[in-house]
Every structure is written in structure tokens, then in C-alpha cells.
Amino acid sequence: MDQAPPETSRPLWREEATQLLRLAVPVMATFILGYLPGVLSLIFVGHINHPDAKEYLAAASLSDMFFNVTGYSIGLGLASAMDTLASQAFGAGNVKRIGILLQTGSLVLFIVCVPIAVLNLSSTHVLLALDQPTNVAALAGPYSTCLVFGLPFLYAYELLKRALQAQNIAWPMLYSTLLANAVNAVVGYLLVYHTSVGYLGAAIGRASAMMSLPLSLLPYFHVTPGACDFWPGLHGRAAVRGVGEFLVVGTPGMLMMMFEWCSFEILALFAGVLPNAVVAIGANAVTVNIFSVVDWIYYGLNVSATVRVGNAIGGDDVPRARAATSAALATAAVLALCFASLLLATRWVIPNLFTNDRDVSALVASVAVVLVLFQVPQGVNQTMQGVLRGYGLQNYGAVINCVAYMGIGLPVAYLLAFTNAYGLQGLWMGMGIGFAFAGASSLLLLRFANIDGVIEKKQVQTLEERSRYVIVS
């Protein structure tokens, strides 16, 4: 594809950078606020004044990881079909199709929710089969049971959120997550420290926060003029007819996310068989939360890039899609350098927010140095995943993540941790190498592959979908 002349491309780049940041800032804040209930739950558990406090923290962290990988990542990954299809539909001017996609996504996710709930209710047995400490697995089971009650509400929220984000609407979700954090903080604090429920109160607080998310969006649709313009009414046949396409687009997106999240679940299992396993599990849980807070900011950029690129592709505007890609990568690089500096400066402070245990805090501080070294690869990789989804290239992203995390990151992590005795630091070094490979591979794909041919094929598909699913208001 020939590059646009500088006098054209630079203004286009600036315009896309401005639009990207307008969308990305509230989206990033929304994702951070959406993640904080899980972090705050671990903070509540980590500060329980009880002889078994370490076991409680380890159990809550394992339960969170299990829930995130088996429940959240699957739902979030499948819902990513909305990021691609809805943003392209909006760019093509076929707004009513977003409502059809919302109905299709609801059908898919609520069917998927049933086996996921059963699996989480059996988490104790699964963790024992994975050779986790018996006392920790026994405590993790009831924690997972409490969390699973919020899962259907979480799925509903994720679909509604994507329907709005595809239309470049982000602020309502920010207010919803603010309310959810308030619910989580109040319910969790009262139950953990002022009732006999104990550590399970943190899980109940988080489940309550999930329940509040979709419910708090209802007033927005009720009072905002035009907020429901994308809704065509119930169209059961069209929704069922779209299941195949939704799965074709959503499954690679799910795999992209699951390969990444499963690698962290396996990392937690590796930590559980390190020497002094309870300390290692607790330190890894805190490290994962530090990593995840930063990664959710990158994920906000990821989603914003998907929307901007998808809107451009839906409108057959390839130069604008290229400009959005460049703007997203530049933003990711700047954010990565800022986070690396901040993390290095606060590596001895942040662990104390999660736990009073000095052994755990010291281990987290040492692992934080590894996180600093891989901030740029982490940011670039997360952003490129969103770019690939915007182009409709999830299949490539799934393959890259599979090789990066399962084929490179985890094997190297195991070798460094156990063969070379680097312990938890070695585990995270291996994952960092996986980030670097994934980010570099995605950049090379977009630079050298025949992306224009894929884009032309996607444009033809978009035209066919428009004629098939257009709904007259």
C-alpha cells in the first residue's frame, strides 16, 4: 500500500491520535476500575489478622486466577467478536447490526456460562489434581463458589460495553465501574472485618460488584436521547443465524486471551511447587496484580485501537486504519516508559499495600525489577493484539500468542526457575521473553505480510454482511 503524502498523512495521524486518546482515556480508566475490585479483595484478605493469613491470601489468589482464566478470559475473549464486528458495522453505517450482534453475543455467552460455572464450583478438586497445597485448595473452593454468582452479570456488562464502545461511547461504563468499586469496597470491608464471614466476604463483595455493572447502565439507556438507536428490537432468527460468524471471529479472540491468561495460571501453579511455596504463591499473586493493573491500561489502548481501526476498515478507509495503528503504537511506547519508571521507583512500596508479610513483600520487590525490563514489549504486544482484531486478523494473533506464551514463555520460565534456580524471578523472566516475541512477531506481521489482500477480502465480507443483516428501523 503506497503511503499517503506527508502533508496528508501527518494531519490524518494527528486526527487519529486525538480520536484515539479521547476514546482511550475513559476506556483505560474503565478497565482499571473494573480490575480494582479483584485487587481490593486481595488487599482485604492479605490484611486479615489471623494465623492463617498467608493461606487465605494464597487461596484467594489461586481462586482469582482460576476464575479469571476459566470464566473471565473465555467471556471476554468471545465478546471480543463485538469489538471487530460492531466497530466495522458502525464504520459502515449499519448501526442496527450492533443490536443484532448484541443478541447473538448474549445467546453465545449465556450458553457458555453454564459449564464455566460448574467448573468453578469444582475448583477445589481441580486445584488438588494440579498438586496445589491441600489447605490452600480447600480454602479456594468456597471463594470460587462465591465469585461464580457474578459471572452472568459480568458477561452481560461486557457485551453492553462493547456495543457502546464500537460507537465511540465510553463514559457511561466509567461511571458504572466507579459504582461497582464502591459496592465492592463497602460490602467486602464490612463482611471481611466485621462479620464471621471472614475471607469469603472479599469474594462476596466482588460478586456484588459484578452484579451492579450491567444494572447501573440501565439508567443511561433510559434517560439519554438516541442511546438505544442501535437496538432493532428482538430478532431471534437473525441472532441465531449470526452465531457461526460470532464464533468464527470470537474464538480466535478468546484463544488470544486464553493463551496469555492460561500462561499466568500455569505460572501460578509453578510458583506453588517452588521452595517455600506459600510465600511464592502469595508473592506471585501480588506480582500478577501489579502486572495486571498496568496491563489493563494497555488493554484499554488495545480496545481503543480495535475500535478506531475497525471503524476505518468498515468505512473502507485503509489510510485511516494505518494512521490509527501508528498512533496506538506511539501511545503504547510512551506509556510503557512512564510505567517502567514508576514501577522502579515504587517497587518497595506497592507490595506493602497487599500484605504485611515481609518475606512476601521482599520477593515481590525483587520480581518487580523484571517487570520494569519488559514494559515496552508488554505495551506493544497488548496494543498490537487490538490492532489485529480491528483488521479482523485474530487468527494470526492466536497463533502468535500460542507460540509466544506456550511455546517460548513458559518453557523458558520453567528452565530459569527450576533448572537455573532463579525461582520466581526466573518465572517472570521467561514470561517477559514471551512478551517480547509476541510484540515483535505482530509488528513483523503487519510490516511484511500481505495485509492489503486480507483487508480487501474483509471489505468484501463487510459488504455481504451489510446486505444480509441490515435492519430497517
C-alpha positions in Angstrom: 0.0 0.0 0.0 1.5 3.3 -1.0 2.0 5.7 1.8 -0.1 8.9 1.7 1.9 12.1 1.0 3.4 13.7 4.2 1.1 16.7 4.1 -1.9 14.3 4.1 -0.6 11.6 6.4 0.6 13.9 9.2 -2.8 15.6 9.7 -4.5 12.3 9.5 -2.2 10.8 12.1 -2.8 13.8 14.4 -6.5 13.4 13.9 -6.5 9.7 14.7 -4.2 10.2 17.7 -6.7 12.8 19.0 -9.6 10.5 18.5 -7.8 7.5 19.9 -6.9 9.4 23.1 -10.4 10.7 23.5 -11.7 7.1 23.5 -8.7 5.5 25.2 -8.6 7.7 28.3 -12.1 6.7 29.6 -11.7 3.1 28.3 -8.4 2.8 30.2 -9.9 4.2 33.3 -12.9 1.8 32.9 -10.7 -1.2 32.6 -8.5 -0.2 35.6 -11.6 0.4 37.7 -13.1 -2.9 36.5 -10.0 -4.7 37.7 -9.7 -3.0 41.0 -12.4 -5.0 42.8 -10.2 -8.1 42.4 -7.2 -6.2 43.7 -9.0 -4.7 46.6 -10.4 -8.2 47.5 -6.8 -9.5 47.8 -5.8 -6.5 49.9 -8.7 -7.2 52.3 -7.7 -10.8 52.6 -4.0 -10.0 52.9 -4.6 -7.8 55.9 -6.8 -10.2 57.9 -5.3 -10.6 61.4 -5.3 -14.3 61.6 -2.6 -17.1 62.0 -3.7 -18.5 58.6 -3.5 -15.1 56.8 -0.9 -16.4 54.3 -3.1 -19.4 53.4 -6.1 -17.1 53.0 -4.1 -14.8 50.6 -2.8 -17.8 48.6 -6.3 -19.3 48.4 -7.9 -16.1 47.3 -5.1 -15.5 44.7 -5.5 -19.1 43.3 -9.2 -18.8 43.2 -9.0 -15.4 41.4 -6.6 -16.8 38.8 -8.8 -19.9 38.3 -11.9 -17.7 37.9 -10.2 -15.3 35.5 -8.8 -18.0 33.3 -11.8 -20.3 33.1 -14.5 -17.7 33.3 -13.5 -14.1 32.6 -11.0 -14.8 29.8 -13.4 -17.0 27.9 -16.3 -14.5 28.2 -14.0 -11.5 27.5 -12.4 -13.3 24.6 -15.7 -14.4 22.9 -17.1 -10.9 23.5 -14.1 -9.5 21.5 -16.1 -10.5 18.4 -18.2 -7.4 19.2 -15.0 -5.3 19.1 -14.4 -6.3 15.5 -17.9 -6.8 14.1 -19.7 -4.0 15.8 -16.9 -1.4 15.2 -16.9 -2.3 11.5 -20.7 -2.2 11.3 -20.6 1.3 12.9 -17.9 2.4 10.4 -20.0 1.1 7.6 -23.1 3.0 8.8 -25.1 -0.2 9.6 -25.8 0.8 13.2 -28.8 -1.6 13.7 -26.5 -4.5 13.2 -24.9 -3.7 16.5 -28.1 -4.7 18.2 -28.3 -8.0 16.3 -24.7 -8.7 17.4 -25.6 -7.9 21.0 -28.4 -10.5 20.8 -26.1 -13.1 19.2 -23.4 -12.5 21.8 -25.9 -12.8 24.7 -27.0 -16.2 23.3 -23.4 -17.4 23.0 -22.1 -16.2 26.3 -25.0 -17.4 28.4 -24.8 -20.9 27.0 -21.0 -20.9 27.7 -21.7 -19.6 31.2 -23.2 -22.9 32.4 -20.2 -25.3 32.0 -17.9 -22.5 33.3 -20.0 -22.2 36.5 -19.9 -25.9 37.0 -16.1 -25.9 36.6 -15.6 -23.1 39.1 -17.9 -24.9 41.6 -15.4 -27.8 41.4 -12.3 -25.7 41.7 -11.0 -27.4 44.9 -10.8 -30.8 43.1 -9.1 -29.2 40.1 -6.5 -27.5 42.2 -5.8 -30.6 44.2 -5.3 -32.5 40.9 -2.8 -29.8 39.9 -0.8 -30.6 43.0 -1.5 -27.4 44.9 -1.2 -27.3 48.7 -4.2 -29.2 50.2 -5.1 -26.5 52.8 -4.9 -23.7 50.1 -7.1 -25.6 47.6 -9.7 -26.3 50.3 -9.9 -22.6 51.1 -10.0 -21.6 47.4 -13.1 -23.7 46.6 -15.7 -21.7 48.6 -14.1 -18.5 47.4 -14.7 -19.6 43.8 -18.2 -20.6 44.6 -19.0 -17.0 45.8 -17.4 -15.4 42.7 -19.3 -17.5 40.2 -22.7 -15.9 41.1 -21.5 -12.7 39.5 -20.5 -14.3 36.2 -23.7 -13.9 34.2 -23.9 -10.2 35.1 -20.3 -9.7 34.1 -21.0 -11.3 30.7 -24.0 -9.0 30.1 -21.9 -6.0 31.0 -19.1 -6.9 28.7 -21.5 -7.2 25.7 -23.2 -3.9 26.5 -19.9 -2.2 27.0 -18.6 -3.3 23.6 -21.9 -2.3 21.9 -21.3 1.3 23.2 -17.5 1.4 22.6 -18.0 0.4 19.0 -19.9 3.7 18.7 -17.1 5.6 20.4 -19.1 5.9 23.6 -17.1 5.2 26.7 -18.1 7.5 29.6 -21.2 5.5 30.9 -19.0 2.5 31.6 -16.6 4.6 33.6 -19.5 5.7 35.9 -20.6 2.0 36.2 -17.2 0.8 37.3 -17.0 3.6 39.8 -20.2 2.4 41.4 -19.1 -1.2 41.3 -15.9 -0.3 43.1 -17.9 1.5 45.8 -20.2 -1.6 46.2 -17.1 -3.9 46.4 -15.4 -1.8 48.9 -18.3 -1.4 51.3 -19.6 -5.0 51.1 -16.1 -6.5 51.2 -14.9 -4.4 54.1 -17.9 -5.0 56.2 -18.0 -8.7 55.6 -14.3 -9.4 56.0 -13.6 -7.3 59.1 -17.0 -7.0 60.8 -18.7 -10.4 60.4 -17.9 -14.0 60.8 -17.8 -14.5 57.0 -14.1 -13.7 57.1 -12.1 -14.0 53.9 -15.1 -15.1 51.9 -16.5 -11.6 52.4 -14.0 -10.4 49.8 -15.4 -12.8 47.2 -19.0 -11.8 48.0 -18.0 -8.1 47.6 -16.5 -8.8 44.2 -19.5 -10.8 43.1 -21.8 -8.0 44.2 -19.7 -5.5 42.2 -20.2 -7.7 39.1 -23.9 -7.7 39.6 -24.0 -3.9 39.8 -22.2 -3.4 36.5 -25.0 -4.1 33.9 -27.7 -2.8 36.2 -26.0 0.6 36.6 -26.0 1.0 32.8 -29.8 0.8 32.5 -30.4 4.5 33.6 -28.1 5.6 30.8 -30.2 3.9 28.2 -33.4 5.2 29.8 -32.5 8.9 30.0 -30.1 9.5 27.1 -31.7 10.5 23.8 -30.6 8.3 21.0 -28.8 5.8 23.3 -31.0 2.9 22.0 -30.8 3.8 18.3 -28.7 0.8 17.6 -31.4 -1.5 19.0 -33.6 -3.0 16.3 -35.9 -4.9 18.6 -35.8 -8.7 19.2 -34.7 -10.6 16.2 -34.3 -14.2 17.3 -33.7 -15.7 13.9 -31.1 -13.1 12.9 -29.4 -13.6 16.3 -29.2 -17.4 15.8 -28.1 -17.0 12.2 -25.2 -14.9 13.4 -23.8 -17.4 15.9 -21.5 -19.0 13.4 -19.9 -15.8 12.4 -19.7 -14.6 16.0 -17.8 -17.8 17.0 -15.6 -17.6 13.9 -14.4 -14.1 14.9 -14.7 -14.5 18.7 -13.0 -17.9 19.1 -9.5 -16.7 17.9 -10.0 -13.6 20.1 -10.8 -15.9 23.0 -7.7 -18.0 22.2 -5.5 -14.9 22.1 -6.6 -14.1 25.6 -6.7 -17.6 26.9 -3.1 -18.4 25.8 -2.0 -15.3 27.7 -4.1 -15.8 30.8 -3.6 -19.6 31.0 0.2 -19.0 30.9 -0.3 -16.9 34.1 -2.4 -19.7 35.6 0.4 -22.2 34.9 2.9 -19.7 36.2 0.9 -19.6 39.5 1.0 -23.4 39.5 4.8 -23.3 39.0 5.0 -20.9 42.0 3.1 -23.4 44.0 5.8 -26.0 43.7 8.8 -23.7 44.3 10.6 -23.9 47.6 8.7 -22.1 50.4 5.5 -22.4 48.2 3.2 -20.4 50.4 5.4 -17.3 50.2 6.0 -17.9 46.5 2.2 -18.2 45.8 1.5 -15.0 47.7 4.3 -13.0 46.1 3.3 -14.2 42.7 -0.3 -13.2 43.4 0.8 -9.7 44.3 3.1 -9.5 41.2 0.3 -10.6 39.0 -1.9 -7.9 40.3 0.8 -5.2 39.8 1.3 -6.5 36.3 -2.4 -6.7 35.6 -3.1 -3.1 36.7 -0.6 -1.9 34.1 -1.8 -4.4 31.6 -5.4 -3.3 31.8 -4.3 0.2 30.9 -2.6 -1.2 27.9 -5.8 -3.3 27.2 -7.8 0.0 27.2 -5.5 1.1 24.4 -5.9 -2.3 22.8 -9.7 -1.9 22.7 -9.5 1.7 21.5 -7.2 0.7 18.7 -9.6 -2.1 17.7 -12.5 0.4 17.6 -10.6 3.1 15.6 -9.1 0.6 13.2 -12.4 -1.3 12.9 -14.3 1.9 12.2 -11.8 2.8 9.5 -11.9 -0.7 7.8 -15.8 -0.7 8.0 -15.7 2.7 6.1 -13.2 1.3 3.6 -10.6 3.9 4.8 -7.3 1.9 4.9 -5.0 5.0 5.3 -7.0 6.0 8.4 -6.6 2.4 9.8 -2.8 2.7 9.2 -2.8 6.1 11.0 -4.8 4.7 13.9 -2.3 1.8 14.2 0.7 4.2 14.3 -1.0 6.4 16.9 -1.7 3.5 19.1 1.8 2.2 19.0 3.3 5.6 19.8 1.0 5.9 22.7 1.9 2.4 24.0 5.6 3.2 23.9 5.2 6.5 25.9 3.0 4.7 28.5 5.5 1.9 28.8 8.4 4.2 29.6 6.3 6.0 32.2 5.2 2.8 33.9 8.7 1.4 33.9 10.0 4.5 35.7 7.1 4.5 38.2 7.3 0.8 39.0 11.1 1.0 39.6 10.6 3.9 42.0 7.8 2.3 44.0 8.8 -1.4 44.0 9.3 -1.4 47.7 6.1 0.5 48.5 3.5 -1.3 46.4 3.9 -4.8 48.0 3.0 -3.4 51.4 -0.4 -2.4 50.2 -1.2 -6.1 49.7 0.3 -7.8 52.6 2.0 -7.3 56.0 4.3 -10.2 55.4 7.9 -9.1 55.0 9.0 -12.2 53.1 6.3 -11.8 50.5 7.0 -8.1 50.1 10.7 -8.6 49.6 10.2 -11.2 47.0 7.7 -9.0 45.1 10.2 -6.1 45.1 12.8 -8.3 43.5 10.5 -9.6 40.8 9.3 -6.0 40.1 12.7 -5.3 38.5 12.0 -7.9 35.9 8.6 -6.3 35.1 10.4 -3.0 34.5 12.7 -4.5 31.9 9.7 -5.8 29.8 7.3 -2.8 29.9 7.8 -1.8 26.3 7.4 -5.3 24.9 4.3 -5.8 27.1 2.7 -2.5 25.9 3.5 -3.1 22.2 2.2 -6.6 22.4 -1.1 -5.7 24.1 -1.7 -2.8 21.6 -0.9 -5.0 18.6 -3.5 -7.5 19.7 -6.1 -4.8 19.5 -4.8 -3.7 16.1 -5.0 -7.2 14.7 -8.6 -7.5 15.9 -9.5 -4.2 14.3 -8.3 -5.6 11.0 -10.1 -8.9 11.6 -6.8 -10.8 11.9 -7.5 -12.6 15.2 -6.3 -15.9 13.7 -2.8 -14.6 13.3 -2.9 -13.2 16.8 -4.0 -16.5 18.3 -1.1 -18.3 16.6 1.4 -15.7 17.8 0.2 -15.9 21.4 0.2 -19.7 21.4 3.9 -19.8 20.2 4.9 -16.8 22.4 3.4 -18.0 25.7 3.1 -21.7 25.4 6.0 -22.4 23.1 8.5 -19.9 24.4 7.5 -18.1 27.6 6.5 -21.0 29.8 9.3 -23.4 28.8 11.9 -20.7 29.3 10.3 -19.7 32.6 10.5 -23.3 33.8 14.1 -23.6 32.9 15.1 -20.4 34.5 13.1 -21.0 37.7 13.9 -24.7 38.3 17.0 -25.7 36.3 18.9 -22.4 36.9 17.3 -21.8 40.4 16.2 -18.3 39.7 12.9 -19.0 41.4 10.0 -16.6 41.0 12.2 -14.1 39.2 13.1 -16.8 36.6 9.4 -17.5 36.0 8.7 -13.8 35.2 11.9 -13.5 33.1 10.6 -16.3 30.9 7.2 -14.6 30.5 9.0 -11.4 29.6 10.8 -13.1 26.8 7.4 -14.4 25.6 6.0 -10.8 25.6 9.0 -9.6 23.5 8.5 -12.4 21.0 4.7 -11.7 20.6 5.2 -8.0 20.2 8.0 -8.4 17.6 6.0 -11.0 15.7 2.9 -8.8 15.5 4.9 -5.9 14.2 6.6 -8.1 11.6 3.2 -9.5 10.5 1.8 -6.0 9.9 5.0 -4.8 8.2 5.7 -7.7 5.8 2.6 -9.8 5.4 0.1 -9.2 2.6 -2.2 -7.3 4.9 -3.7 -5.3 2.0 -5.0 -8.5 0.4 -6.6 -9.6 3.7 -8.1 -6.1 4.1 -9.7 -6.3 0.6 -11.2 -9.7 1.5 -12.6 -8.3 4.7 -14.1 -5.3 2.9 -16.0 -7.8 0.6 -17.2 -9.7 3.7 -18.3 -6.4 5.2 -20.4 -5.6 2.2 -22.0 -9.0 2.2 -22.8 -8.8 6.0 -24.3 -5.3 5.5 -26.8 -6.6 2.9 -27.6 -9.7 4.9 -28.1 -8.1 8.3 -29.3 -4.6 7.6 -32.4 -3.9 9.7 -34.9 -1.2 8.8 -35.7 1.0 11.8 
